[in-house]
Amino acid sequence: MVLFQTTVEGKISNLYLLKLTNKTHHDLPVELKLENVPGTLSVLGGQTVVPAEKQFESSVLVQLDPAQLPAGNRPLVVGVYSNGRKIETLKTMFVGPRK
């Protein structure tokens, strides 16, 4: 099982499965932002819109510079925004190579 990968640019990447549930009666556009570390976050498949009263699943790729991982692993905080307003905070662990 691969927990992380090193990109050709030398970045460390982790792949996550994102599940969001929309309990409202209208479609919800969602944007994800890394909040506690500089890096890139990409929702695979493009723009994220969670349909009304449905669950949305997608893979999310996060890439960090190895310098951001002094201990190998790092807590990761992702803000979930809709229409410019934060609606949720997700916390997980970013796994990198052991030093």
C-alpha positions in Angstrom: 0.0 0.0 0.0 1.4 3.4 -1.0 0.7 6.2 1.5 2.5 8.9 -0.5 4.1 9.6 -3.8 6.9 11.9 -4.9 6.1 13.9 -8.1 8.6 14.6 -10.8 8.8 18.2 -9.4 9.9 16.7 -6.0 6.7 17.4 -4.2 5.1 14.9 -1.9 1.5 13.9 -2.7 -1.3 12.2 -0.9 -4.6 11.0 -2.4 -7.8 11.3 -0.3 -11.4 10.2 -0.8 -13.8 13.1 -0.1 -17.4 12.5 0.8 -19.8 15.5 1.2 -23.5 15.4 1.9 -25.8 18.2 0.9 -28.9 18.3 3.2 -30.4 21.4 1.5 -32.9 21.7 -1.3 -30.5 23.4 -3.7 -27.3 22.4 -5.5 -24.2 23.6 -3.5 -21.0 24.8 -5.2 -18.1 23.9 -3.0 -14.4 25.0 -2.9 -11.7 23.4 -0.8 -8.7 25.3 0.6 -5.6 24.2 2.5 -5.7 26.3 5.7 -2.6 25.4 7.7 0.1 24.8 5.2 1.1 26.1 1.7 0.5 23.6 -1.0 -1.9 22.6 -3.8 -5.2 20.8 -3.5 -7.0 19.5 -6.6 -10.4 17.9 -6.8 -10.0 15.3 -9.5 -12.7 15.6 -12.1 -12.9 19.4 -11.8 -15.4 21.7 -10.2 -17.3 20.5 -7.2 -21.1 20.9 -7.0 -22.9 18.8 -4.5 -26.4 18.1 -5.8 -29.4 18.9 -3.6 -30.2 16.2 -1.0 -27.4 14.0 -2.3 -23.9 12.8 -1.4 -20.9 13.7 -3.5 -17.7 11.6 -3.7 -14.5 12.5 -5.4 -10.7 11.9 -5.1 -8.6 14.8 -3.8 -4.9 15.2 -4.5 -2.8 17.3 -2.1 0.8 18.2 -2.9 3.2 19.7 -0.4 6.9 20.7 -0.6 9.1 18.3 1.4 10.3 21.3 3.5 6.7 21.4 4.9 7.1 17.9 6.4 10.0 18.1 8.9 8.7 15.2 10.9 7.5 13.1 7.9 3.8 13.5 8.8 1.8 16.6 9.3 -1.7 17.5 10.4 -3.7 18.9 7.5 -6.7 21.3 7.8 -9.0 21.9 4.8 -11.6 24.5 4.7 -14.8 23.8 2.8 -16.4 26.9 1.3 -19.6 27.6 -0.6 -20.2 31.0 -2.2 -17.2 32.5 -0.3 -18.5 31.4 3.1 -16.8 28.6 5.2 -19.3 25.9 5.9 -17.0 23.1 7.3 -13.5 22.4 8.5 -11.9 19.0 7.7 -8.9 17.6 9.6 -6.7 14.7 8.5 -3.1 13.7 8.4 -0.7 14.2 5.5 1.8 11.3 5.3 5.3 11.9 4.0 8.6 10.1 4.0 10.2 9.5 7.4 13.3 11.7 8.1 
